């Protein structure tokens, strides 16, 4: 006869409620670990899928994912001329928030260097990659856009030609892929009145200078489109992604480009380190502290419950000792209860988490390493939680049965 099982049946209600409470706490611990892993995986998704060896960004900046970076679009031609460079492409990334179906729609816009990059590397669940230079987009499923749906951004209307899965930014916003030209058009879009005021301001600045009075043609050009003024360059892109030719040392190519005074160069590993240690570092530390706090709380709750159960059977423990039961047998009774309580809580956390986590607004990524780590933690806290009850049981004297 197993005394631990016998005692659990005697206090079944309290034991089950405690196991449910422990399971919910452990599910939260597991969920926090999954949220952090999901954040890291989301932050890495674009860096991993693009497969660039080097990222050329604005001088003294940390790249388009960590902060604002602006480099001229023609920089890619300079980069292509560097020995050892296999390809160089413009990269655009920025956030937008619009009203769609009377609800806010927030997305992270990514520009693809069409036609070299049409988004074929994006994980598609429906539709196709980009098929033309303008007015098409690939949207992540989290944005809630349907295949073939029209979306107005700025002065243009775009058609959803592809639905992606698992393509979100480090901030949790769904990614939307456009061509670089369309992404820049969305980024620099201005109302008509703002454009007219800017052109009028250009004319006034030209009039105020002698050059504008001597050459009236400059006034006419100043009142026209910005693309017709040679001094005004095209919109800047966020970065230039570089792939190094096979067999070429990427560090050597990076050193050559880094010698230019107007840019900085980061390797793929640098980008990953900047994302993990920069953007999500505080979230990682905060989640880690909450996990530790919840583990401590779980240990305390289990210890108090086991201590209470021990107090309830002080008379029974004294009777067992009077009948000749040894201390290891009594300690084993309490330890078995603690381990069973932890195992039930772990099972509840695993089953309930598998049902709840997919419904979270942010991706929760649970790995086998997390499950094994939590199992080890549960075993440890179960042992520690039993110590208080064991200590109390060891102090019970056999003559207590006569009290």
Secondary structure, DSSP 4 states (H G I P E B T S, - for coil): --HHHHHHHHTHHHHHHHHHHHHHHHHHHHHHHHHHHHHHHHHHHHHHHH--SEEEEETT---TTTS---B-TTHHHHHHTSTTEEEEEEEEEEEEEEEETTEEEEEEEEEE-TTT--STTS-EEEE-S--SSSSEEEEEGGG-PPTT-EEEETTEEEEEEEEESS-B-TTSPEEEEEEHHHHHHHHT---HHHHHHHHHHHHHHHHTSHHHHH-HHHHHHHTS-GGG-TTSPPPPBSEEEEEEPTTS-HHHHHHHHHTSTTEEEEEHHHHHHHIIIIITHHHHHHHHHHHHHHHHHHHHHHHHHHHHHHHHTHHHHHHHHHTT--HHHHHHHHHHHHHHHHHHHHHHHHHHHHHHGGGSSS-----HHHHHHHHHHHHHHHHHHHHHHHHHHHT--GGGGG-
